[in-house]
Structures are given as C-alpha cells and as structure tokens.
Amino acid sequence: MHIIVTSAIVVNIFSIIVLLLGLFCNFEQPKNKAIFGYCVVGALIFYIITLSIAAIYKLIVKPDLYCIPTLLCVISPFVIGKLVKYETLKKYTIAQIICFVISLVTLITVF
C-alpha cells in the first residue's frame, strides 16, 4: 500500500506541475506545444491509473468515505474535458488543478 500511495502522490504532484506550466507558459512554436500536449496526456493517464489503484485498494482493504472524493477526482478529467471550450480553457485548467490538489491532500492525510 505504501508503494501505491507514494507513487500516486508523486504522479499527482507531477500532474499539478505540468498543468501549472501550461497555465503560465505561452508556447510560441507548434512543436513545443505538441510536446507539452503529450506531457499532459501522459501525466493524466498516470494520474488516473495510480489514483484509481490507490482508491480501489483502500476501498477493498479498509472501506471508508474518504475513497469517494478520491474516486470523484479520478473522473474529474473526463467531466471537465466534456465541458471545456477553447474560450474557457484557463478556467477549467484551474478547476482541474483544484481537483488535483484536493486528491493530493486526501492522499497525504488519509492514506
């Protein structure tokens, strides 16, 4: 369990850093923007996988209500991705960062 939670925390922090980088940087060249897009996709996939494994493992071993916010944070990229438009991209990126921070706090305090 310790390895799963530690990897979930590391991936969560990496995902927050990647999203913050995209929020504050203005990519001029399309090549750099494409590389950043691949980094975001990789970070989100690893985030979803590790956080899902940690939440499901916790739900099986010691079920409690703290698994529910973690599972909601796992599905948040899908919900936010369905709602986002190009004009509102920064607002939804901030909302995604907030969800990632909530899941990070949950991981650190509960697991």
Buried (B, 14 or more C-beta within 10 A) or exposed (E): EEEBBBBBBEBBBBBBEBBBEBEEEEBEEEEEEEEBEEBBEBBBEBBBBBBBBBBBBBBEEEEEEBBEBBBBBBEBBEBBEEEBEEEEEEEBBEBBBEBBBBBBEBBEEBB
